[in-house]
Amino acid sequence: MTAAVMASDGSYDPVISKLITSLKESEGLSDEQDLGFLQNLLQSKELNALVNVHSKVAKINKDDRIAPLLSSSMQVLLETLELLAPRCHISPLCREIFHLLQTPHLQSLLFAHDAIAQKDFYPHLPEIPVEVDEDEETIKIVQLVKSNEPLCAGAQSAEPIVGATIKTDEETGKIIIARIMHGGAADRSGLIHVGDEVIEVNNINVEGKTPGDVLQILQNSEGTITFKLVPSDGKLDQRESKVRVKAYFDYEPENDPYIPCKEAGLGFVRGDILHIVSQDNKDDSYWWQARKEGEKTTRAGLIPSRALQERRILHERTAKEPNGEAKTENDDFDRELIATYEEVAKLYPRPGVFRPIVLIGAPGIGRNELKRRLVARDPEKYKSPVPYTTRSMRPGEVAGREYLFVTREKMEADIAAGKFIEYGEYKGHLYGTSGESVKSIVNAGCVCVLSPHYQALKTLRTAQLKPYIVHIRPPATFESLKQTRTKARAKSTFDETNSRGFTDDEFQEMIKSDERINFLYGHFCDDEILNGDLTEAFEKLVELAAKSESEPLWAPTSWVQ
C-alpha cells in the first residue's frame, strides 16, 4: 500500500500523506476493517482531486497571481448578449457567438466562477457574541460626510438621515435606525445597521429627543456628521436582491400622504422595470426599496409594496359614492386580477422558435388589416390560424382556407374541453380559434399572428406560448380619429357590407372601447401602436415583429424558468 496520495502535478499531498502515516502508527485502532477503510478512502483519486481543488481555491487569498479579474462574469455575459442580439441578423459570427453564450454548460461554468470569486462557498457563521460588563455597553462611533441625501421634516415617525431613516422605538422610547437606503451614504459605509440605537449626533445627546429633533441637528451640521451608536443585537442582511418587476400602475411619491418620506420616494409609470433591492423589512412590510432598471449608481427609493398597493386598490373599488352607494365599475373589472407588480426576467430569443404576435384593440381600429398586411409581406414566415365555424360553406369558399367547417355539436364539445383560445356566437353560428392551431404554427418554425378579442389574453398569455402582445390604439382625440379615417376613406367594420364610412357614434364607441381595454389589459401589453396613418402603423408593426424575434425582452419570470 502506498504511503501517500499522488497529486495532479506529480507531487504528494503532504496532509493526506501525514494522515496515512498516523493511521499506520496508531495502535489504538483495534478494528482492522475500519483502518483499511480509512486508508482506502485517503488514497482514493476522488478525495485527492477534491483536496487539490480546495487547495487551489484557498490559495486565492494568498496568491495575487490567480486572483479573479472580476466576480460578475455572468452579468457581463448577459450584457454581451444584449449587445449582440440586434446584430445577429447581420453577422453570422455574431449569431454564432450569441448562440454559444446561451449554452447551459458555459453559463453554468460562469455561475461557478462567480460563486468562487465572490467566496459564496464560505459557510455563513453566526455573529461572534460581544462580552460586555454589566454597567457598560458596546459603543461604535461612525463618521460620515454630509451629502445631498433627502431630509424630511416631522410628518412621520421615520426621518431620512444620510441615506438612513430613524424612528422612536415604541417600547423603549429610544431613537433607532429604522431603514438603510441602498446606495446611500450609510449603506456605502457598511457601519450603520438597522436596529442600531442612536446615542449622540455630533456630540449632542439625543436621549428624550424626537426624530424631528435629531433631524434638526443634522440640518444644522456642516461637513462631517459623527454618530455614536449602540450596535443592534443582530445585523440584517443588506445585500441587494436580484428581483425585477414590471410596474402595472403609476406612482407619484409627492402625492402619497402615507409615504414615510416623500423625498425618499421613487416615482414611476406603468410599464417601468424596477429593481427591487430590498423587500424584507420585517418592521415595515408596506414599503420596498427600488431603483429603475439600469440606474445602478443611484440611491434606492421607497415604493409601495405589493401588499400596500393591493389594499389601496381594494379600498378604491369599495369606496362609497356621496349618496352612500358602493362604487362599482359595472363591467368585468372586479373579476380581473389586481394589477400591481409582476416579477420579470429577460427572455432571450431561441433559434427557430418565434413568439406569437398578438394584436389587441377596439373593434374597427384596424388590427385585422395590420395582421393581413404582415402575413402578406412574408406568407412563408408569418401565418394566421384558420378559424372554426358552425355555419355552412358559402359559394367560392374552400374548406380549410377561409374557415374550418364543423358541426355545432363538435365545436360545443371542444369548447367545453378548453380547446379554443377564443370563441363567440354571431347570428346563430359559432366562431373560434383553437389553441392547437396556434401551437402547430409555432412548432412549424413560423410566426403566428393573431388579432383576438382582448379577453382571449387570459388563455393566450401562458409560459407555453410566450406571446408578444401589441395594443393597437386610436389617435388621441375624436377629431384626429375621424380625420384620419375620413382621409383614408376607411369603410366601417360595423357594417357587414363594408359599403359606408364610420359614423360619429362608432368613432365614440371605438375610443370608449380602447380606454376600457387599456384600463383592464393594457399592463399586459409589451408595446403599443398608434394607428393614425395605416402605413406608418404597419412600419411600426414590422419593426416590433423584428424586435420580438431578435432582442432579449422582459417577460414574466415563469416564462424564463
KAQUI-V259016 format. One record per backbone hydrogen bond with DSSP energy under -1.0 kcal/mol. CO is the residue of the C=O (numbers start at 1). NH is the residue of the N-H. If there is no record, write none. Layout:
BEGIN
CO/NH ; CO/NH
END
This chain:
BEGIN
5/13 ; 7/10 ; 11/7 ; 13/17 ; 14/18 ; 15/19 ; 16/20 ; 17/21 ; 18/22 ; 19/23 ; 20/24 ; 21/25 ; 22/26 ; 31/35 ; 32/36 ; 33/37 ; 34/38 ; 35/39 ; 36/40 ; 37/41 ; 38/42 ; 39/43 ; 41/44 ; 44/48 ; 45/49 ; 46/50 ; 47/51 ; 48/52 ; 49/53 ; 50/54 ; 51/55 ; 52/56 ; 53/57 ; 54/58 ; 55/59 ; 57/60 ; 59/62 ; 59/63 ; 63/66 ; 64/67 ; 72/76 ; 73/77 ; 74/78 ; 75/79 ; 76/80 ; 77/81 ; 78/82 ; 79/83 ; 80/84 ; 81/85 ; 84/87 ; 85/88 ; 87/90 ; 87/91 ; 91/95 ; 92/96 ; 93/97 ; 94/98 ; 95/99 ; 96/100 ; 97/101 ; 100/103 ; 103/107 ; 104/108 ; 105/109 ; 106/110 ; 107/111 ; 108/112 ; 109/113 ; 110/114 ; 111/115 ; 112/116 ; 113/117 ; 114/118 ; 115/120 ; 116/119 ; 119/122 ; 123/125 ; 133/136 ; 140/229 ; 142/227 ; 144/225 ; 153/155 ; 159/166 ; 162/186 ; 163/181 ; 164/161 ; 165/178 ; 165/179 ; 166/159 ; 167/176 ; 169/173 ; 174/169 ; 175/198 ; 176/167 ; 177/195 ; 179/165 ; 181/184 ; 182/300 ; 184/188 ; 185/189 ; 186/190 ; 193/196 ; 196/177 ; 197/230 ; 199/206 ; 200/228 ; 201/204 ; 204/201 ; 206/209 ; 210/214 ; 211/215 ; 212/216 ; 213/217 ; 214/218 ; 215/219 ; 216/220 ; 218/221 ; 223/146 ; 225/144 ; 226/202 ; 227/142 ; 228/199 ; 228/200 ; 229/140 ; 230/197 ; 243/276 ; 244/344 ; 245/274 ; 246/342 ; 247/271 ; 251/268 ; 252/255 ; 253/256 ; 262/265 ; 264/302 ; 268/251 ; 269/272 ; 272/247 ; 273/293 ; 274/245 ; 275/277 ; 275/291 ; 277/241 ; 278/289 ; 281/284 ; 286/305 ; 288/303 ; 289/277 ; 289/278 ; 290/301 ; 291/275 ; 292/295 ; 294/296 ; 301/290 ; 302/266 ; 303/288 ; 305/309 ; 306/310 ; 307/311 ; 308/312 ; 309/313 ; 310/314 ; 311/315 ; 312/316 ; 313/317 ; 314/318 ; 319/327 ; 321/324 ; 325/321 ; 332/335 ; 333/336 ; 340/248 ; 342/246 ; 343/557 ; 345/555 ; 347/553 ; 350/353 ; 356/468 ; 357/450 ; 358/470 ; 360/472 ; 362/365 ; 366/370 ; 367/371 ; 368/372 ; 369/373 ; 370/374 ; 371/375 ; 372/376 ; 373/377 ; 378/381 ; 378/382 ; 381/447 ; 383/449 ; 387/404 ; 388/432 ; 389/406 ; 394/397 ; 398/401 ; 398/402 ; 403/400 ; 404/389 ; 407/411 ; 408/412 ; 409/413 ; 410/414 ; 411/415 ; 412/416 ; 413/417 ; 414/419 ; 415/418 ; 419/435 ; 422/433 ; 424/431 ; 426/429 ; 429/426 ; 430/390 ; 431/424 ; 432/388 ; 433/421 ; 433/422 ; 435/439 ; 436/440 ; 437/441 ; 438/442 ; 439/443 ; 441/446 ; 442/445 ; 447/383 ; 448/357 ; 450/359 ; 453/456 ; 454/457 ; 455/458 ; 456/459 ; 456/460 ; 457/461 ; 460/462 ; 462/466 ; 468/358 ; 469/526 ; 469/527 ; 470/360 ; 471/529 ; 473/531 ; 477/481 ; 478/482 ; 479/483 ; 480/484 ; 481/485 ; 482/486 ; 483/487 ; 484/488 ; 485/490 ; 495/498 ; 500/492 ; 503/507 ; 504/508 ; 505/509 ; 506/510 ; 507/511 ; 508/512 ; 509/513 ; 510/514 ; 511/515 ; 512/516 ; 513/517 ; 514/518 ; 515/519 ; 516/520 ; 517/521 ; 521/524 ; 522/525 ; 527/471 ; 529/473 ; 530/532 ; 533/537 ; 534/538 ; 535/539 ; 536/540 ; 537/541 ; 538/542 ; 539/543 ; 540/544 ; 541/545 ; 542/546 ; 543/547 ; 544/548 ; 546/550 ; 547/551 ; 553/347 ; 555/345 ; 556/559 ; 557/560 ; 557/561
END
